[in-house]
Amino acid sequence: MLRELKFKSHCRRHSDDVYRFARSLLGNASDAEDATQEILLKLWNNMSTITRTDVRPWLLRTTRNHCIDQIRRRRGEQAPWQDEFMETQEDESVLDPRAAADHASFRKEIDVALQGLSENLRSVFILHEINGLRYREVADALEMTINSVKVYLSRARAELKQRLTHHEQWLKV
């Protein structure tokens, strides 16, 4: 009974984070939902070995590893990125067809640019910049030092900036 209550509490608190991270890595809602269910099942099976303070990092690390395995299995089928983090600008661009076309083109280039990042750079970038985790949370989730997170984040930003320099109107650096 206590185990079930703890599990439900963890699910309420962390399932959205798991889903968003999986969605960012896998690129579509259906795969992210499946991944979230599998990760939560793994949480249920491993509850006895995870302390309360380790749950979120454990879930994010498990999500990352699970999604990387999924991406490797389907490599070549489709681009694993959806740039939903750019959706906030869509409403403005719909009013102007030229802006909408430019925006769609930029979104595709972001997909390609993100795919070109190494798995470590991509994971750090998504967790920090898209999902809003702090350096310590990213470090805990990916089992790396805070300095490594900062270095990877800096490298990811630099690579993305270099690849996307011809879209200055979208970049706010």
C-alpha positions, 0 to 999 in steps of 0.5 A: 500500500505504501509502495503504491502511494509513493509510486502514484506521488512520483508519477504525479510529480514527474511524469510530465517531465519524463514525457516532455524530455522523451518528446524532445528526444523522440520527436512525436507524441505517440512514441513519447507516451509509450516511452513514458509508460515504459519508464514509469514501469521501470520506476515501479520495478526499481522503487526499492533501490531508488531513494526519494531524492534520486527519483527525478535524476533517475527518471531523466537518466532512464528516459534519456537512455531509453530514448537513445536506444529507441533512436538507434533502433529506428535510425534512418526512418525519420528525423528524431526531432520536433521543434515544439519549443519554437511553437510560441512564435507560430501565432505571429507568423500565421498572419504573414505567409512569408514569415510563416514560410521563413519560420517553417524553413528555420524549424526544419534547419533546427531539426537538422542542426539538433540532429548534428549535435552529439548525444551528450550535447543534445541531451544537455541542451534539451534538458537545460534550454527546452525543459528548463532544468538547472545545471545541478538537475542536468548534472544529476540526471546525466551523471556528469559534473556541473562543469561538464554540463556548462561546457556541453551547453556552451558547445551546443549553443556555439554549434547551433549558432554557427549552423543557424547564423543566416537566420538572425531574425530568429536568434536572440543571442 
